[in-house]
Amino acid sequence: MLKRFLLVLFLGALLQPAWAADEDADAAADDYVNYIELKPFVSNFISPGKLRFLKCEITIQVTSPEAHHAVNYHKPEIRHELLMLLSSKGEDQLKTVDAQHVLGQEALEKVQKVLLAEEGEAFVADLFFTSFVIQ
């Protein structure tokens, strides 16, 4: 009887860390956040008079390893869509902070649209301009 009790106690002590490890793995998956920096974008934009340029750097926030893989896999198409968006804007749509915020939301929607079409899920949590210069 004592041997059975000790055996059950011993097995219970071995199984408890396995349950804790599963809970830690689930919590770590829920807390996953990573950033993907895209190469700088240089584009001309619509402006009356002389030719004007925009240079910006964009960082994409993902919340899962699958999202990280999907963004990296479809990066050429994502870059294309973002470049087309940037070059379609006029000076008034780029020069104020509010306009840049609107542009950031449009860029996020473009990236999510690409991933939704290719992967069936939007994946991207957010998009940030880490540098933004017009001249």
VOMAR-61696 format. One record per residue: residue number from 1; residue in one letter; y, x, z of N, C-alpha, C, O in turn. Coordinates in nm, 2 decimals. Layout:
// residues N
SITE resi resn n_north n_east   n_up ca_north ca_east  ca_up c_north c_east   c_up o_north o_east   o_up
SITE  NUM    a       Y      X      Z        Y       X      Z       Y      X      Z       Y      X      Z
...
// end
This chain:
// residues 135
SITE resi resn n_north n_east   n_up ca_north ca_east  ca_up c_north c_east   c_up o_north o_east   o_up
SITE    1    m   -0.12   0.08   0.00     0.00    0.00   0.00    0.13   0.09   0.00    0.22   0.06  -0.08
SITE    2    l    0.13   0.19   0.08     0.24    0.28   0.09    0.25   0.36  -0.04    0.37   0.38  -0.08
SITE    3    k    0.14   0.39  -0.10     0.15    0.47  -0.23    0.21   0.38  -0.34    0.29   0.43  -0.42
SITE    4    r    0.18   0.25  -0.34     0.23    0.16  -0.44    0.38   0.14  -0.41    0.46   0.14  -0.51
SITE    5    f    0.42   0.13  -0.29     0.57    0.12  -0.26    0.64   0.24  -0.30    0.75   0.23  -0.36
SITE    6    l    0.59   0.36  -0.27     0.66    0.48  -0.31    0.66   0.50  -0.46    0.76   0.54  -0.52
SITE    7    l    0.55   0.45  -0.53     0.55    0.46  -0.68    0.65   0.37  -0.74    0.72   0.41  -0.83
SITE    8    v    0.67   0.24  -0.68     0.77    0.15  -0.73    0.91   0.21  -0.70    1.00   0.20  -0.79
SITE    9    l    0.93   0.26  -0.59     1.06    0.32  -0.55    1.09   0.44  -0.64    1.21   0.45  -0.69
SITE   10    f    0.99   0.52  -0.67     1.01    0.64  -0.76    1.05   0.59  -0.90    1.14   0.64  -0.96
SITE   11    l    0.97   0.50  -0.95     1.00    0.44  -1.09    1.13   0.38  -1.10    1.20   0.39  -1.20
SITE   12    g    1.17   0.31  -0.99     1.30    0.24  -0.99    1.42   0.35  -1.00    1.52   0.32  -1.06
SITE   13    a    1.40   0.46  -0.93     1.50    0.56  -0.93    1.51   0.63  -1.07    1.61   0.67  -1.11
SITE   14    l    1.40   0.64  -1.14     1.40    0.69  -1.27    1.46   0.60  -1.38    1.53   0.65  -1.47
SITE   15    l    1.44   0.47  -1.36     1.49    0.38  -1.46    1.64   0.35  -1.44    1.71   0.32  -1.54
SITE   16    q    1.69   0.36  -1.32     1.84    0.33  -1.30    1.93   0.42  -1.38    2.02   0.37  -1.44
SITE   17    p    1.91   0.55  -1.39     2.00    0.63  -1.48    1.99   0.59  -1.63    2.09   0.61  -1.70
SITE   18    a    1.88   0.54  -1.67     1.87    0.50  -1.81    1.95   0.38  -1.83    2.02   0.37  -1.94
SITE   19    w    1.96   0.28  -1.74     2.05    0.17  -1.75    2.19   0.21  -1.75    2.28   0.16  -1.83
SITE   20    a    2.23   0.30  -1.66     2.36    0.35  -1.65    2.40   0.42  -1.78    2.52   0.41  -1.83
SITE   21    a    2.31   0.50  -1.84     2.34    0.57  -1.97    2.37   0.47  -2.08    2.46   0.49  -2.16
SITE   22    d    2.30   0.36  -2.08     2.32    0.25  -2.18    2.46   0.19  -2.17    2.53   0.17  -2.26
SITE   23    e    2.50   0.16  -2.04     2.63    0.11  -2.01    2.74   0.20  -2.05    2.84   0.16  -2.11
SITE   24    d    2.72   0.33  -2.02     2.82    0.43  -2.06    2.83   0.45  -2.21    2.94   0.46  -2.26
SITE   25    a    2.72   0.44  -2.28     2.73    0.45  -2.43    2.80   0.33  -2.49    2.88   0.34  -2.58
SITE   26    d    2.78   0.21  -2.43     2.85    0.09  -2.48    3.00   0.10  -2.45    3.08   0.06  -2.54
SITE   27    a    3.03   0.14  -2.34     3.17    0.16  -2.30    3.24   0.26  -2.39    3.35   0.25  -2.43
SITE   28    a    3.17   0.37  -2.42     3.23    0.48  -2.50    3.25   0.43  -2.64    3.35   0.46  -2.71
SITE   29    a    3.16   0.34  -2.69     3.17    0.29  -2.83    3.29   0.19  -2.83    3.36   0.19  -2.94
SITE   30    d    3.32   0.12  -2.73     3.43    0.03  -2.72    3.56   0.10  -2.71    3.67   0.05  -2.76
SITE   31    d    3.56   0.22  -2.66     3.69    0.30  -2.64    3.71   0.40  -2.76    3.80   0.48  -2.75
SITE   32    y    3.63   0.40  -2.86     3.65    0.49  -2.97    3.78   0.47  -3.04    3.81   0.36  -3.09
SITE   33    v    3.86   0.57  -3.05     3.98    0.57  -3.13    3.99   0.70  -3.20    3.98   0.81  -3.13
SITE   34    n    4.02   0.71  -3.33     4.04    0.83  -3.40    4.14   0.82  -3.50    4.17   0.70  -3.54
SITE   35    y    4.20   0.93  -3.55     4.31    0.92  -3.64    4.27   1.01  -3.77    4.21   1.12  -3.75
SITE   36    i    4.30   0.96  -3.88     4.28    1.03  -4.01    4.41   1.06  -4.07    4.49   0.96  -4.11
SITE   37    e    4.45   1.18  -4.09     4.57    1.22  -4.15    4.55   1.24  -4.30    4.46   1.31  -4.34
SITE   38    l    4.63   1.17  -4.37     4.63    1.18  -4.52    4.72   1.30  -4.56    4.82   1.32  -4.50
SITE   39    k    4.69   1.36  -4.68     4.78    1.46  -4.73    4.91   1.40  -4.76    4.92   1.28  -4.78
SITE   40    p    5.02   1.48  -4.75     5.15    1.42  -4.78    5.17   1.35  -4.91    5.10   1.39  -5.01
SITE   41    f    5.25   1.25  -4.92     5.27    1.17  -5.04    5.41   1.21  -5.09    5.51   1.22  -5.01
SITE   42    v    5.43   1.24  -5.21     5.56    1.27  -5.28    5.56   1.17  -5.40    5.48   1.17  -5.48
SITE   43    s    5.67   1.09  -5.40     5.68    0.99  -5.50    5.83   0.97  -5.53    5.92   0.99  -5.45
SITE   44    n    5.86   0.94  -5.66     5.99    0.90  -5.69    6.00   0.75  -5.66    5.90   0.68  -5.64
SITE   45    f    6.12   0.69  -5.64     6.13    0.55  -5.61    6.25   0.50  -5.69    6.33   0.57  -5.74
SITE   46    i    6.26   0.36  -5.70     6.36    0.30  -5.78    6.50   0.32  -5.72    6.52   0.28  -5.60
SITE   47    s    6.59   0.37  -5.80     6.72    0.39  -5.75    6.82   0.40  -5.87    6.79   0.46  -5.97
SITE   48    p    6.93   0.33  -5.86     7.03    0.34  -5.97    7.09   0.48  -5.97    7.11   0.55  -5.87
SITE   49    g    7.11   0.53  -6.09     7.16    0.67  -6.10    7.06   0.77  -6.11    6.96   0.76  -6.18
SITE   50    k    7.08   0.88  -6.03     6.99    1.00  -6.04    6.85   0.97  -5.98    6.83   0.87  -5.90
SITE   51    l    6.76   1.05  -6.02     6.62    1.04  -5.97    6.61   1.07  -5.82    6.67   1.17  -5.78
SITE   52    r    6.55   0.99  -5.75     6.53    1.01  -5.60    6.39   1.02  -5.56    6.30   0.97  -5.63
SITE   53    f    6.36   1.09  -5.45     6.22    1.12  -5.41    6.20   1.07  -5.27    6.29   1.07  -5.19
SITE   54    l    6.08   1.04  -5.24     6.03    1.01  -5.11    5.91   1.10  -5.08    5.82   1.12  -5.16
SITE   55    k    5.92   1.16  -4.96     5.80    1.24  -4.91    5.77   1.18  -4.77    5.85   1.17  -4.68
SITE   56    c    5.64   1.15  -4.75     5.60    1.09  -4.62    5.46   1.14  -4.59    5.38   1.17  -4.68
SITE   57    e    5.43   1.14  -4.47     5.29    1.16  -4.42    5.24   1.04  -4.35    5.32   0.98  -4.27
SITE   58    i    5.12   1.00  -4.37     5.06    0.88  -4.32    4.94   0.92  -4.24    4.85   0.99  -4.28
SITE   59    t    4.92   0.85  -4.12     4.80    0.87  -4.04    4.75   0.73  -4.02    4.82   0.63  -3.99
SITE   60    i    4.61   0.72  -4.03     4.54    0.59  -4.02    4.46   0.60  -3.89    4.39   0.69  -3.86
SITE   61    q    4.47   0.49  -3.81     4.40    0.47  -3.69    4.27   0.39  -3.71    4.28   0.28  -3.77
SITE   62    v    4.16   0.44  -3.67     4.03    0.37  -3.68    3.97   0.36  -3.54    4.00   0.44  -3.45
SITE   63    t    3.88   0.26  -3.53     3.83    0.24  -3.40    3.67   0.24  -3.39    3.61   0.20  -3.29
SITE   64    s    3.61   0.30  -3.49     3.47    0.32  -3.49    3.43   0.43  -3.58    3.50   0.46  -3.68
SITE   65    p    3.32   0.49  -3.56     3.27    0.60  -3.65    3.24   0.55  -3.79    3.26   0.62  -3.89
SITE   66    e    3.20   0.42  -3.80     3.18    0.36  -3.93    3.31   0.35  -4.01    3.31   0.37  -4.13
SITE   67    a    3.41   0.31  -3.94     3.55    0.30  -4.00    3.60   0.44  -4.04    3.65   0.45  -4.15
SITE   68    h    3.57   0.54  -3.96     3.61    0.67  -4.00    3.54   0.72  -4.13    3.61   0.77  -4.22
SITE   69    h    3.41   0.69  -4.13     3.34    0.72  -4.25    3.39   0.65  -4.38    3.40   0.70  -4.48
SITE   70    a    3.41   0.52  -4.36     3.46    0.43  -4.47    3.59   0.48  -4.53    3.61   0.49  -4.65
SITE   71    v    3.69   0.51  -4.44     3.82    0.56  -4.48    3.80   0.69  -4.56    3.86   0.71  -4.66
SITE   72    n    3.73   0.78  -4.50     3.71    0.91  -4.57    3.64   0.89  -4.71    3.67   0.96  -4.80
SITE   73    y    3.54   0.81  -4.72     3.47    0.78  -4.84    3.56   0.72  -4.95    3.55   0.76  -5.07
SITE   74    h    3.65   0.63  -4.91     3.73    0.57  -5.01    3.88   0.62  -5.01    3.97   0.55  -5.06
SITE   75    k    3.89   0.74  -4.96     4.03    0.80  -4.95    4.10   0.81  -5.09    4.22   0.79  -5.09
SITE   76    p    4.03   0.85  -5.20     4.10    0.85  -5.32    4.16   0.72  -5.37    4.28   0.71  -5.41
SITE   77    e    4.09   0.61  -5.35     4.14    0.48  -5.38    4.25   0.44  -5.29    4.35   0.38  -5.33
SITE   78    i    4.24   0.47  -5.16     4.34    0.44  -5.06    4.47   0.51  -5.10    4.58   0.45  -5.10
SITE   79    r    4.46   0.64  -5.13     4.58    0.72  -5.17    4.64   0.66  -5.29    4.77   0.65  -5.30
SITE   80    h    4.56   0.62  -5.39     4.62    0.56  -5.51    4.70   0.44  -5.48    4.81   0.42  -5.52
SITE   81    e    4.64   0.35  -5.40     4.71    0.22  -5.37    4.84   0.25  -5.29    4.94   0.18  -5.31
SITE   82    l    4.84   0.34  -5.20     4.96    0.38  -5.12    5.06   0.44  -5.21    5.18   0.41  -5.19
SITE   83    l    5.02   0.53  -5.30     5.12    0.59  -5.39    5.18   0.48  -5.48    5.31   0.49  -5.50
SITE   84    m    5.11   0.39  -5.53     5.16    0.28  -5.61    5.26   0.20  -5.53    5.36   0.15  -5.58
SITE   85    l    5.23   0.17  -5.41     5.32    0.09  -5.32    5.45   0.17  -5.30    5.56   0.11  -5.31
SITE   86    l    5.44   0.29  -5.27     5.56    0.37  -5.24    5.65   0.38  -5.36    5.77   0.37  -5.35
SITE   87    s    5.59   0.41  -5.48     5.67    0.42  -5.60    5.73   0.29  -5.65    5.82   0.30  -5.73
SITE   88    s    5.68   0.18  -5.60     5.74    0.05  -5.64    5.86   0.00  -5.56    5.92  -0.10  -5.60
SITE   89    k    5.89   0.08  -5.46     6.00    0.04  -5.37    6.13   0.09  -5.42    6.14   0.19  -5.48
SITE   90    g    6.24   0.01  -5.38     6.37    0.05  -5.41    6.44   0.12  -5.29    6.38   0.12  -5.18
SITE   91    e    6.55   0.18  -5.31     6.62    0.25  -5.21    6.65   0.16  -5.08    6.63   0.21  -4.97
SITE   92    d    6.69   0.04  -5.11     6.72   -0.05  -5.00    6.59  -0.09  -4.92    6.60  -0.14  -4.81
SITE   93    q    6.47  -0.07  -4.98     6.35   -0.10  -4.91    6.29   0.02  -4.83    6.18   0.02  -4.78
SITE   94    l    6.37   0.13  -4.83     6.32    0.25  -4.77    6.41   0.31  -4.67    6.37   0.39  -4.58
SITE   95    k    6.54   0.29  -4.68     6.64    0.37  -4.60    6.66   0.33  -4.46    6.71   0.41  -4.38
SITE   96    t    6.63   0.21  -4.42     6.65    0.17  -4.28    6.51   0.17  -4.20    6.41   0.17  -4.26
SITE   97    v    6.52   0.18  -4.07     6.40    0.18  -3.99    6.33   0.05  -4.00    6.20   0.05  -4.01
SITE   98    d    6.40  -0.06  -4.00     6.33   -0.19  -4.02    6.26  -0.20  -4.15    6.15  -0.25  -4.16
SITE   99    a    6.32  -0.15  -4.26     6.26   -0.15  -4.39    6.13  -0.06  -4.39    6.03  -0.10  -4.45
SITE  100    q    6.14   0.05  -4.32     6.02    0.14  -4.31    5.91   0.07  -4.23    5.79   0.09  -4.26
SITE  101    h    5.95  -0.01  -4.13     5.85   -0.08  -4.05    5.78  -0.18  -4.14    5.65  -0.20  -4.14
SITE  102    v    5.85  -0.25  -4.22     5.79   -0.35  -4.32    5.70  -0.28  -4.41    5.59  -0.33  -4.44
SITE  103    l    5.75  -0.16  -4.47     5.67   -0.08  -4.56    5.54  -0.04  -4.49    5.43  -0.04  -4.56
SITE  104    g    5.54   0.00  -4.37     5.42    0.04  -4.29    5.32  -0.08  -4.28    5.20  -0.06  -4.30
SITE  105    q    5.37  -0.20  -4.26     5.28   -0.32  -4.25    5.22  -0.34  -4.39    5.10  -0.38  -4.40
SITE  106    e    5.30  -0.33  -4.50     5.25   -0.35  -4.63    5.14  -0.24  -4.66    5.04  -0.27  -4.73
SITE  107    a    5.17  -0.12  -4.62     5.07   -0.01  -4.65    4.94  -0.04  -4.57    4.83  -0.02  -4.62
SITE  108    l    4.95  -0.08  -4.45     4.83   -0.12  -4.37    4.75  -0.23  -4.44    4.63  -0.22  -4.45
SITE  109    e    4.82  -0.33  -4.49     4.75   -0.44  -4.56    4.68  -0.38  -4.69    4.57  -0.43  -4.72
SITE  110    k    4.75  -0.29  -4.76     4.69   -0.23  -4.88    4.56  -0.16  -4.84    4.45  -0.17  -4.91
SITE  111    v    4.56  -0.08  -4.74     4.44    0.00  -4.69    4.33  -0.10  -4.65    4.22  -0.08  -4.69
SITE  112    q    4.37  -0.20  -4.57     4.27   -0.30  -4.53    4.21  -0.37  -4.65    4.09  -0.40  -4.65
SITE  113    k    4.29  -0.40  -4.75     4.24   -0.47  -4.87    4.14  -0.39  -4.94    4.04  -0.44  -4.99
SITE  114    v    4.17  -0.26  -4.96     4.08   -0.17  -5.03    3.94  -0.17  -4.95    3.84  -0.18  -5.02
SITE  115    l    3.95  -0.15  -4.82     3.82   -0.14  -4.75    3.75  -0.27  -4.74    3.63  -0.28  -4.74
SITE  116    l    3.82  -0.38  -4.74     3.76   -0.51  -4.74    3.68  -0.54  -4.87    3.57  -0.59  -4.87
SITE  117    a    3.75  -0.49  -4.98     3.68   -0.51  -5.11    3.56  -0.42  -5.13    3.46  -0.46  -5.19
SITE  118    e    3.57  -0.30  -5.08     3.46   -0.20  -5.10    3.35  -0.20  -4.99    3.24  -0.18  -5.02
SITE  119    e    3.39  -0.23  -4.87     3.30   -0.23  -4.76    3.26  -0.36  -4.69    3.17  -0.38  -4.62
SITE  120    g    3.35  -0.46  -4.72     3.33   -0.60  -4.66    3.39  -0.61  -4.53    3.37  -0.71  -4.46
SITE  121    e    3.46  -0.51  -4.48     3.53   -0.51  -4.35    3.66  -0.43  -4.36    3.66  -0.33  -4.43
SITE  122    a    3.76  -0.48  -4.29     3.89   -0.41  -4.30    3.90  -0.28  -4.23    3.97  -0.19  -4.27
SITE  123    f    3.82  -0.26  -4.12     3.81   -0.14  -4.05    3.93  -0.08  -3.99    3.93  -0.04  -3.87
SITE  124    v    4.04  -0.07  -4.06     4.16    0.01  -4.01    4.24  -0.07  -3.90    4.27  -0.19  -3.93
SITE  125    a    4.27  -0.01  -3.79     4.34   -0.07  -3.68    4.49  -0.07  -3.70    4.56  -0.16  -3.67
SITE  126    d    4.54   0.05  -3.74     4.68    0.07  -3.76    4.71   0.18  -3.85    4.62   0.26  -3.89
SITE  127    l    4.84   0.19  -3.89     4.88    0.29  -3.99    5.02   0.34  -3.94    5.11   0.26  -3.91
SITE  128    f    5.04   0.47  -3.94     5.17    0.53  -3.89    5.23   0.62  -3.99    5.15   0.70  -4.06
SITE  129    f    5.36   0.62  -4.01     5.43    0.72  -4.08    5.46   0.83  -3.98    5.53   0.81  -3.88
SITE  130    t    5.40   0.95  -4.00     5.43    1.06  -3.91    5.54   1.15  -3.96    5.59   1.24  -3.89
SITE  131    s    5.58   1.12  -4.09     5.70    1.19  -4.15    5.75   1.10  -4.26    5.67   1.04  -4.33
SITE  132    f    5.88   1.09  -4.27     5.94    1.00  -4.37    6.07   1.06  -4.41    6.17   1.05  -4.34
SITE  133    v    6.08   1.11  -4.54     6.21    1.17  -4.58    6.24   1.12  -4.72    6.15   1.12  -4.81
SITE  134    i    6.36   1.07  -4.74     6.41    1.03  -4.88    6.52   1.12  -4.91    6.61   1.15  -4.83
SITE  135    q    6.53   1.16  -5.04     6.64    1.24  -5.09    6.67   1.21  -5.24    6.76   1.26  -5.30
// end
